[in-house]
Amino acid sequence: MLEKISHKLTRKPKLVLAVAAAALVLCLFGSAATRINYDILTYLPSDLDSSKGEQLLEDPFQMAATTMLIVEDMPPEYVNGLRERIEKVPGVNNAMWLSSMAGIQIPKEFLPEPLRDMFFSERGTMLVVQYSAPGASEQTMEAIRQVRKLCNEHCFLAGFSVVIKDTKDLVDKELPQYVALAVLLSFLVMAASLESWLLPIAFLLSIGAAILYNFGTNIFLGEISYITKAIAAVLQLGVTMDYSIFLYHRYEEERKRYADNRDAMAVAIQAAFTSLFSSSLTTVAGFIALCFMRLLLGRDIGIVMAKGVILGVATVILVLPAILLVLDGPIRRHTHRVLLPDLSKVNQFVIRHSKIFVALFLLAFIPAIYGQRHAGVYYKLDEALPQDMPSIVATNKLKDDFGMASSHFIVMRDDIPHYQMVEMLGQMEAVDGVEAVIAYDKLVSNTIPAFFLPEELLKICRQEGKQIVMINSAYETASDAAGAQIETLNGILKAYDPDGMMTGEAVLTKDLIDIADRDFAVTSYISIAAIFLIIAITFRSLSVPILLVAAIELAIFINQSVSYFSGGVVPFVAPTIIGCVQLGATVDYAILMTTRFREELQKGLDRKTAILNAASSADSSIITSAMVLFCATLGVGLISKIEIISSICMMLARGSLISAVCILFLLPAILAVCEPLIDKTSLRWRDGSSKALPPALETSSEA
């Protein structure tokens, strides 16, 4: 079957390219139709009280899409006029201020104290703007843009929906720069390590098509996160480029045996298919492990990237042969000398001192594990954004001028007796860090009858048998104090309404913190177990997977410990993603080295000579692969102003180099010293009757 397919693919390469181009057009439409989600908190499990509460804020209260507009040093007439203009903006459901409650002539001192404290500061006042669509919807994004157009330099729009809008604008602006720099740097690396100037262009055309196929087929998911959108293209470029290099060098080998280049390519496709499929399993396993995170962001990244690797293999098998055949003549006319370092003397030094390097390998785990476990992480999402972003500036003003470092929302039954509500609210006001509590039963009392309050304000408080309590906190989101405060408030709530729910950014973030620790452990164990099993089956060995996974895990620990020893912190999701992706994407380096080592042993060579030959033949492939992944992710890390994206990509870039160093300088010594143990714990290790599946990294040493 594969023989027939490969034969047909190579007979009419231009037709294959035409079909591939037609598929690209369809994928462009699919990519454009895939919604991008810029709200990470929506990826929390739906069974959490905070997630359920957030849904109730959205429907029926329409409070999830709420922003606060701070107006400083402007007369009441301006603020009232601005409020009226804002209410006419399509997508705005309501704009609430003093004039919508009691008229602008009423002194603010006549307002109930909770309302006065909420709407006024020393320098200015605040309007509450509600939107008719969900907070991260396109309709709300456009409404926020229109509201901003109505404001002058004395106005500051804050709220989570505004942060999402600014994040969206920044990602859309930066994404073309990410891709362009990744392509440029990858081209330079491949131009130096491959023998033709045009080969990198052929490979980039192929992987570019695979990336577009991946983004186009995301339409079946409905939406992807902005983090996935930002890193998927460069990550797919970095982890799948090796497959193209492998197919080309296999084609070069077959050209020596066949007069017709098409026949050589057909045989190369058949030979490469099994190798590419098997070697991609470790990378796919690393991404699939992310799908087991309770935070559904992991599943989002995992599915998209696992699909991207599979489509990368498919494109290399189906499309790249046609590109290479069409460009075969120009590729051969534009050749140059390969520019790669010769590590033969380094390899000899490592093998001569192999026991010392094994000791260094073992000792390195001590500081690496310590640093990895004590590395600082942060969960506060606005810390991952530029502090000069308009929404962040406004958020800081909200904290400083109105004492709203964070706001909690409680959704509960509205049939609780008034005296019990007053009692509950009093207990909540006494909790450390609570600045103000706004609720229907605080606004309506014996001294302030319900008819005194505007109907639209009462609608905010009560809807369809539910009521909202808003609590302003002096504690910042993701702080230990905020976490303790939320637990205390939740305990008070449950005593009066067991079905009541707390939500809000701080509450959602607390759940995020609780989930992240579990996710890190679970995904690490799953990725290690899956890749361990793949390597064990590949080599029919118990000891080989232990050694190879240990080598890459050391690289991962070192990578994650850098932030601790440098005094930095990383976003909460980065360690989990790095743990899976770095293992899955770079363990191929170790598999390649071990495969070559085994082949040399099966030729009858002694272990020192065998490992020297293996290292010499694998060095160039590992260096090229690591540098492509490094360059593809480095550009994003350097350019992105969004810390959560920048940190992930910088760690991936750094991790690719650390993994390469561990494999180039430590694994040869480990294999040489442990070879007798490997022989005893592996099936037919030396006799040549069972060969390990060659990884996609395997490029011809003659290149």
C-alpha positions in Angstrom: 0.0 0.0 0.0 2.7 2.5 1.0 4.7 1.5 -2.0 1.9 2.3 -4.4 1.2 5.6 -2.6 4.9 6.7 -2.7 5.1 5.7 -6.4 2.1 7.8 -7.3 3.2 10.8 -5.2 6.6 11.0 -7.0 5.2 10.6 -10.6 3.3 13.9 -10.6 4.9 16.3 -8.1 3.3 19.4 -9.6 -0.2 17.9 -9.2 0.6 17.0 -5.6 1.6 20.6 -5.0 -1.6 21.9 -6.6 -3.7 19.7 -4.4 -1.6 20.8 -1.3 -2.2 24.4 -2.3 -5.9 23.9 -2.6 -6.0 22.3 0.9 -4.1 25.3 2.2 -6.9 27.7 0.9 -9.5 25.7 2.8 -7.3 25.7 5.9 -7.0 29.5 5.7 -10.8 29.8 5.9 -10.8 27.2 8.8 -8.1 29.2 10.6 -10.0 32.5 10.2 -13.2 30.8 11.5 -11.5 29.5 14.7 -12.3 31.7 17.7 -9.4 32.8 19.9 -10.0 32.7 23.7 -8.1 35.3 25.6 -9.5 34.5 29.0 -7.3 31.9 30.8 -9.7 31.7 33.7 -12.4 30.1 31.4 -10.2 27.0 31.2 -10.9 26.2 34.9 -13.0 23.0 35.4 -16.7 23.7 35.0 -17.6 21.8 38.2 -15.9 24.4 40.5 -18.1 26.7 42.5 -16.1 29.7 41.2 -16.8 28.6 37.5 -20.5 28.0 38.2 -20.7 31.4 39.9 -19.1 33.1 37.0 -21.7 31.6 34.7 -24.5 33.0 36.9 -22.8 36.4 36.9 -23.0 36.3 33.1 -26.5 35.0 32.9 -28.8 36.3 34.3 -26.9 39.2 36.0 -24.7 40.2 33.1 -22.1 41.1 35.6 -19.2 38.9 34.2 -18.8 41.5 31.4 -18.5 44.5 33.7 -15.9 47.3 33.5 -15.1 50.3 35.7 -14.5 53.6 34.1 -12.5 56.0 36.3 -12.9 59.7 35.4 -10.5 62.1 37.1 -10.7 65.9 37.5 -13.7 66.4 35.3 -17.0 68.2 36.2 -20.2 66.2 36.9 -21.7 67.5 33.6 -19.0 65.9 31.6 -19.3 62.6 33.5 -23.1 62.5 33.0 -22.7 63.3 29.3 -20.1 60.6 28.9 -22.4 58.1 30.6 -25.3 58.9 28.2 -23.0 58.5 25.2 -21.6 55.2 26.5 -25.1 53.8 27.0 -25.8 54.4 23.2 -22.8 52.2 22.2 -23.9 48.9 20.6 -23.1 46.1 23.0 -23.4 48.2 26.2 -26.2 47.1 28.3 -26.0 49.8 31.0 -23.8 52.6 32.3 -24.4 53.4 36.0 -23.3 56.5 37.9 -24.7 59.1 40.3 -26.9 60.6 37.6 -28.6 57.3 36.9 -29.4 57.0 40.6 -30.4 60.3 42.0 -29.5 63.1 39.5 -26.2 65.0 39.3 -27.6 67.8 41.5 -27.8 65.6 44.5 -24.6 66.0 46.7 -22.7 62.7 47.0 -22.9 63.1 50.8 -26.6 62.2 50.5 -25.9 58.8 49.0 -25.7 55.7 51.2 -22.1 55.3 52.5 -21.4 52.0 50.6 -22.4 53.6 47.3 -20.5 56.8 48.0 -17.3 54.8 48.8 -17.8 52.7 45.8 -18.3 55.5 43.2 -16.1 58.3 44.5 -12.4 58.8 45.4 -10.5 61.9 46.3 -9.6 62.8 42.7 -12.4 61.4 40.7 -15.4 59.2 40.2 -16.2 55.8 38.8 -18.8 54.6 36.3 -19.9 50.9 36.1 -20.3 49.8 32.5 -22.1 46.5 31.8 -22.2 44.8 28.4 -24.9 42.6 26.9 -22.5 39.8 25.6 -20.0 37.7 27.5 -16.8 39.4 28.6 -14.4 37.8 26.1 -16.8 38.0 23.1 -16.1 39.9 19.9 -19.1 42.0 20.6 -17.8 43.1 24.0 -14.3 43.7 22.6 -15.8 46.0 19.9 -18.0 47.8 22.5 -14.9 48.4 24.7 -13.1 49.9 21.7 -16.0 52.3 21.1 -16.2 53.3 24.8 -12.5 54.2 24.7 -13.0 56.3 21.7 -15.5 58.4 23.6 -13.1 59.0 26.5 -10.4 61.7 26.9 -7.0 61.5 28.7 -8.7 61.8 32.1 -10.5 58.5 31.7 -9.2 55.1 32.6 -11.2 51.9 31.7 -10.5 48.9 34.0 -11.8 45.4 34.3 -10.9 41.9 33.2 -12.7 42.3 29.9 -10.5 45.3 29.2 -7.4 43.4 30.0 -8.6 40.7 27.6 -9.1 43.3 24.9 -5.6 44.8 25.4 -4.1 41.2 25.4 -5.8 40.4 22.2 -4.5 43.6 20.5 -1.0 42.9 21.7 -1.0 39.3 20.5 -2.4 40.2 17.1 0.3 42.8 16.8 3.2 40.6 17.9 2.3 37.3 16.2 3.6 38.2 12.7 6.9 39.3 14.4 7.1 36.0 16.2 6.7 33.9 13.1 9.0 36.1 10.9 11.9 36.0 13.4 11.5 32.3 14.0 11.6 31.7 10.2 14.6 33.9 9.8 16.7 32.4 12.6 15.7 28.9 11.6 16.8 29.6 8.1 20.2 30.9 9.2 20.8 27.7 11.3 19.8 25.4 8.5 21.7 27.3 6.0 24.8 26.8 8.1 24.2 23.1 8.8 22.9 22.0 5.4 24.8 21.8 2.2 22.5 23.9 0.0 21.2 27.4 0.4 17.8 26.4 -1.1 17.2 23.4 1.2 16.1 25.5 4.1 13.6 27.2 1.9 12.2 23.9 0.7 11.9 22.7 4.3 10.3 26.0 5.5 7.7 25.7 2.7 6.8 22.2 3.8 6.6 23.0 7.5 4.8 26.3 6.8 2.1 24.2 5.0 2.0 21.8 7.9 1.5 24.8 10.3 -1.4 26.2 8.2 -3.0 22.7 8.0 -2.8 22.5 11.8 -4.3 26.0 12.3 -7.0 25.3 9.7 -8.1 22.0 11.3 -8.4 23.7 14.7 -11.9 24.7 13.5 -13.2 21.4 14.9 -12.2 22.6 18.4 -14.3 25.7 17.9 -11.7 27.9 19.7 -8.1 27.8 20.9 -6.4 29.9 23.6 -4.3 32.9 22.7 -1.3 31.2 24.3 -1.7 28.3 21.9 -2.1 30.7 19.0 1.1 32.5 20.0 3.4 29.5 20.5 1.9 26.8 18.3 3.5 27.9 15.0 7.0 28.4 16.3 6.8 25.3 18.5 5.7 23.2 15.6 8.4 24.6 13.4 11.0 23.8 16.1 10.0 20.2 16.9 9.1 18.9 13.4 11.8 20.4 11.2 14.0 17.3 11.9 11.5 15.1 10.0 12.2 17.1 6.8 16.0 16.8 7.2 15.7 13.1 7.8 13.7 12.5 4.6 16.1 14.6 2.5 19.2 12.7 3.7 17.4 9.4 3.1 16.6 10.6 -0.4 20.3 11.5 -0.9 21.3 7.9 0.1 18.8 6.4 -2.3 19.8 8.6 -5.3 23.1 6.7 -5.4 21.2 3.5 -6.1 18.6 4.8 -8.7 19.0 6.5 -12.0 15.6 8.1 -11.7 15.2 10.6 -8.9 11.6 9.8 -8.6 12.3 6.2 -7.9 14.9 7.2 -5.3 12.3 9.5 -3.6 9.6 6.8 -3.6 12.0 4.4 -1.8 13.0 7.2 0.6 9.4 7.8 1.5 8.8 4.1 2.3 12.0 3.9 4.4 11.3 7.1 6.2 7.6 6.5 7.0 8.1 4.0 9.8 11.0 5.9 11.3 9.2 9.2 11.3 6.0 7.7 12.7 7.8 5.9 15.5 10.1 8.8 16.5 7.2 11.3 16.5 5.5 9.2 19.2 7.7 10.6 22.0 6.9 14.1 21.0 3.2 13.4 20.6 3.3 11.6 24.0 4.7 14.7 25.6 1.9 16.9 24.2 -0.8 14.4 25.0 0.3 14.4 28.6 -0.8 18.0 28.8 -4.4 16.9 28.1 -4.6 15.4 31.6 -4.3 18.8 33.2 -7.5 19.8 35.1 -6.8 23.3 33.8 -8.2 22.8 30.3 -5.6 25.1 28.8 -3.3 22.1 28.9 -5.7 20.1 26.8 -6.0 23.0 24.4 -2.2 23.2 23.9 -1.8 19.4 23.9 -4.4 18.6 21.3 -3.3 21.4 18.9 0.4 20.5 19.2 0.0 16.7 19.1 -2.1 17.3 15.9 0.6 19.6 14.6 3.3 16.9 15.0 1.1 14.3 13.2 0.3 16.8 10.4 4.0 17.6 10.3 4.9 13.9 9.6 2.1 13.7 7.1 3.3 16.8 5.2 6.9 15.5 5.1 5.6 12.2 3.6 3.0 13.6 1.2 4.1 17.2 0.3 7.8 17.6 0.9 8.9 15.0 -1.7 7.1 17.0 -4.4 8.8 20.2 -3.3 12.2 18.5 -3.3 11.6 17.0 -6.7 10.5 20.2 -8.3 13.4 22.1 -6.8 16.0 19.3 -7.2 18.0 21.1 -9.9 18.3 24.5 -8.1 19.1 22.8 -4.8 22.1 21.1 -6.3 23.3 24.2 -8.1 23.5 26.3 -4.9 25.7 24.3 -2.6 28.2 25.3 0.0 30.4 23.9 2.8 28.6 22.8 5.9 29.4 25.0 8.9 29.2 22.8 12.0 31.7 22.4 14.9 33.8 19.2 15.0 33.4 17.7 18.5 35.6 14.6 17.9 38.3 15.8 20.4 35.6 16.7 23.0 34.1 13.2 22.6 37.4 11.6 23.1 38.0 13.6 26.3 34.5 12.7 27.6 35.1 9.0 27.0 38.6 9.1 28.6 37.1 10.6 31.7 33.7 8.8 31.5 33.5 7.9 35.2 34.1 11.5 36.2 31.3 12.7 33.8 28.9 10.0 35.2 29.7 11.3 38.7 29.0 14.9 37.6 25.8 13.7 36.1 24.6 12.2 39.4 25.8 15.2 41.5 24.1 17.6 39.2 20.7 16.3 40.3 21.2 17.7 43.8 21.2 21.5 43.0 19.0 21.0 39.9 16.2 19.3 41.9 16.5 21.7 44.8 16.3 24.7 42.4 13.4 23.2 40.5 11.4 22.6 43.7 12.0 26.1 45.1 11.7 28.0 41.8 9.2 30.9 42.2 6.0 31.0 40.2 3.3 33.6 40.0 -0.4 33.2 39.3 -1.5 36.8 39.1 -2.3 37.2 35.4 -1.9 40.9 35.1 1.8 40.5 36.2 2.3 38.7 32.9 1.3 41.9 30.9 3.2 45.1 30.2 2.6 47.5 33.1 2.2 50.4 30.8 -0.8 48.7 29.1 -3.8 51.0 29.4 -6.0 48.4 31.2 -3.2 47.7 33.7 -2.7 51.4 34.4 -6.5 51.7 35.0 -6.5 48.6 37.2 -3.7 50.0 39.4 -5.7 53.2 39.7 -8.7 51.2 40.8 -6.6 49.6 43.5 -4.9 52.8 44.7 -7.8 55.3 44.5 -10.8 53.1 45.2 -9.3 50.4 47.4 -10.3 47.7 45.0 -7.2 45.5 44.9 -9.6 42.7 44.2 -13.3 42.1 44.2 -15.2 39.0 45.1 -18.7 38.2 44.1 -21.1 36.0 45.9 -24.2 34.5 44.2 -26.8 33.1 46.6 -30.5 32.7 47.2 -32.5 35.9 47.6 -35.1 34.4 50.1 -32.8 34.5 53.1 -34.4 36.6 55.8 -33.2 40.2 56.1 -31.9 39.8 59.6 -29.8 36.8 58.6 -28.4 38.6 55.7 -27.5 41.6 57.9 -25.8 39.2 60.3 -23.9 37.5 57.5 -22.8 40.7 55.9 -21.6 42.0 59.3 -19.4 39.0 59.8 -18.0 39.4 56.3 -17.2 43.1 56.9 -15.2 42.0 60.0 -12.9 39.7 58.0 -9.4 41.1 57.7 -8.8 43.0 54.5 -12.4 43.5 53.6 -12.8 47.1 52.5 -16.5 47.2 51.7 -19.5 44.9 51.2 -22.3 45.9 48.7 -25.5 44.0 48.9 -29.3 44.5 48.5 -29.8 44.2 52.3 -27.1 46.8 52.9 -28.7 49.3 50.6 -32.3 48.6 51.7 -33.0 49.1 55.4 -35.3 50.8 57.7 -33.7 54.2 56.9 -33.3 53.6 53.1 -36.5 52.2 51.5 -36.2 50.3 48.3 -38.1 52.9 46.2 -35.2 55.4 47.0 -32.8 53.3 44.9 -32.9 53.2 41.1 -34.5 50.1 39.5 -31.4 49.4 37.5 -29.3 49.2 40.6 -31.7 46.8 42.2 -31.6 44.6 39.1 -27.9 44.3 39.5 -28.5 43.0 43.0 -31.3 40.5 42.4 -32.4 38.4 39.5 -34.4 35.2 39.1 -34.3 34.1 42.7 -30.6 34.9 43.1 -28.8 37.8 44.6 -25.3 39.2 44.4 -23.0 40.3 47.1 -19.9 42.3 46.1 -16.9 42.4 48.4 -14.0 44.8 47.8 -10.8 43.5 49.2 -7.5 45.2 50.1 -5.6 42.1 49.3 -4.2 41.5 45.8 -5.2 38.6 43.7 -3.1 35.4 44.1 -1.6 36.6 47.4 -1.6 34.3 50.5 -3.7 36.9 52.4 -6.3 36.9 49.6 -6.4 33.1 49.7 -7.0 33.0 53.4 -9.6 35.7 53.2 -11.5 33.8 50.5 -11.6 30.7 52.6 -12.9 32.6 55.6 -15.6 34.4 53.6 -16.6 31.1 51.9 -17.0 29.5 55.3 -19.3 32.3 56.4 -21.3 32.0 53.2 -21.8 28.3 53.5 -23.2 28.7 57.0 -26.1 30.8 55.7 -26.5 29.3 52.2 -24.8 25.9 51.5 -25.5 26.3 47.8 -24.0 29.8 47.6 -21.0 30.4 45.4 -18.1 32.8 45.5 -16.4 33.9 42.3 -14.4 36.7 40.8 -10.9 37.0 39.6 -9.3 36.4 43.0 -11.5 33.4 43.7 -10.9 31.9 40.3 -7.2 32.5 40.7 -7.2 30.7 44.0 -8.7 27.7 42.4 -6.1 28.0 39.6 -3.3 27.8 42.3 -4.9 24.7 43.9 -5.2 23.0 40.5 -1.8 23.9 39.2 0.2 21.9 41.7 -1.8 18.8 41.0 -1.5 19.4 37.2 2.3 19.7 37.4 2.7 16.3 39.2 0.1 14.4 37.1 1.4 15.6 33.7 5.0 15.0 34.7 4.3 11.4 35.8 2.2 10.7 32.7 4.7 12.1 30.2 7.6 10.2 31.9 5.6 6.9 32.0 4.5 7.2 28.4 7.9 8.0 27.0 9.5 5.4 29.3 7.2 2.8 27.7 7.9 3.9 24.2 11.7 3.7 24.7 11.4 0.4 26.5 9.5 -1.1 23.5 11.8 0.5 21.0 15.0 -0.8 22.5 13.4 -3.9 24.3 15.2 -2.8 27.4 14.5 -2.0 31.0 17.7 0.0 31.7 17.8 2.2 28.5 14.6 4.1 29.2 15.8 4.8 32.8 19.1 6.2 31.5 17.6 8.3 28.7 14.7 9.7 30.6 17.1 10.5 33.5 19.4 12.4 31.2 16.5 14.6 29.8 14.9 15.0 33.2 18.2 16.4 34.5 18.1 18.9 31.6 14.5 19.8 32.6 15.4 20.2 36.3 18.3 22.4 35.3 16.1 24.5 33.0 13.4 25.0 35.7 15.9 25.8 38.4 17.5 28.6 36.5 14.8 31.0 37.6 15.5 30.1 41.3 19.2 30.6 41.1 18.8 33.8 39.1 16.2 35.2 41.5 13.4 35.3 39.0 9.8 33.9 38.9 7.9 32.3 36.0 4.1 32.0 35.2 2.4 29.1 36.9 1.7 27.2 33.7 5.3 27.3 32.4 6.8 24.5 34.5 4.0 22.1 33.6 4.3 22.8 29.8 8.1 22.7 29.9 8.2 19.4 31.8 6.1 17.7 29.1 7.3 19.4 26.0 11.0 19.5 26.7 10.9 15.8 27.5 8.9 14.8 24.5 10.7 17.1 22.0 14.3 16.5 23.1 14.4 12.9 24.2 14.9 12.1 20.5 18.5 13.4 20.9 19.1 10.7 23.4 17.4 8.0 21.3 19.5 9.0 18.3 22.7 8.7 20.3 21.7 5.3 21.8 20.5 3.9 18.5 23.9 4.7 16.8 25.7 3.3 19.8 23.8 0.0 19.5 24.5 -0.2 15.8 28.2 0.2 16.4 28.2 -2.5 19.0 26.4 -4.8 16.7 29.2 -4.4 14.2 31.5 -6.1 16.9 33.2 -2.9 18.1 34.2 -2.5 21.8 32.0 -0.1 23.8 34.5 2.9 23.8 35.1 2.8 20.1 31.4 2.2 19.5 30.4 5.3 21.6 33.0 7.5 19.9 31.6 6.5 16.5 28.1 7.0 17.6 28.8 10.4 19.1 30.7 11.6 16.0 27.8 10.5 13.7 25.1 11.9 15.9 26.6 15.3 16.9 25.7 17.2 13.8 22.1 16.0 13.9 21.7 16.9 17.5 23.3 20.3 17.2 21.1 21.2 14.1 17.9 19.9 15.8 18.6 21.8 19.1 19.5 25.0 17.3 16.4 25.0 15.2 14.2 24.5 18.2 16.3 27.2 20.1 15.9 29.7 17.3 12.3 29.1 16.6 11.4 29.8 20.3 14.0 32.4 21.1 12.5 35.0 18.9 9.2 34.8 20.6 10.9 35.0 24.0 12.8 38.1 23.1 10.0 39.9 21.3 6.8 39.1 23.3 5.8 41.7 25.9 3.3 39.2 27.4 5.4 37.5 30.1 3.4 34.2 30.1 4.3 33.7 26.4 7.8 35.1 26.7 8.6 32.9 29.7 7.4 29.7 28.1 9.3 30.3 24.9 12.5 31.4 26.7 12.4 28.2 28.8 11.8 26.1 25.7 14.7 27.8 23.9 17.0 27.4 26.9 15.8 23.8 27.5 16.7 22.7 23.9 20.3 23.8 24.5 20.5 22.3 28.0 19.1 19.0 26.6 21.6 19.0 23.8 24.5 19.7 26.2 23.4 16.9 28.5 23.2 14.4 25.5 26.4 15.6 23.8 28.6 15.7 26.9 27.0 13.4 29.5 25.1 10.6 27.7 28.2 9.2 25.9 29.9 8.7 29.3 26.7 7.2 30.8 26.3 4.7 27.9 29.9 3.7 28.0 30.0 3.1 31.7 26.5 1.4 31.9 26.8 -0.7 28.8 27.4 -4.0 30.7 24.2 -3.3 32.7 22.3 -2.4 29.5 23.5 -5.7 27.9 22.1 -7.7 30.8 18.8 -5.9 31.0 18.0 -5.7 27.3 16.8 -8.2 24.8 19.4 -9.1 22.2 21.3 -5.9 22.7 24.5 -6.8 20.9 23.6 -9.6 18.4 22.0 -7.4 15.8 18.8 -9.4 15.5 16.6 -6.6 16.9 17.1 -3.0 15.9 15.7 0.0 17.6 13.5 2.2 15.5 15.6 5.1 14.2 14.3 8.5 15.2 13.4 11.4 13.0 16.5 13.2 14.2 18.6 10.7 12.4 20.3 12.5 9.5 23.1 11.2 7.5 26.5 11.9 9.0 27.8 12.3 5.4 25.7 15.5 5.2 
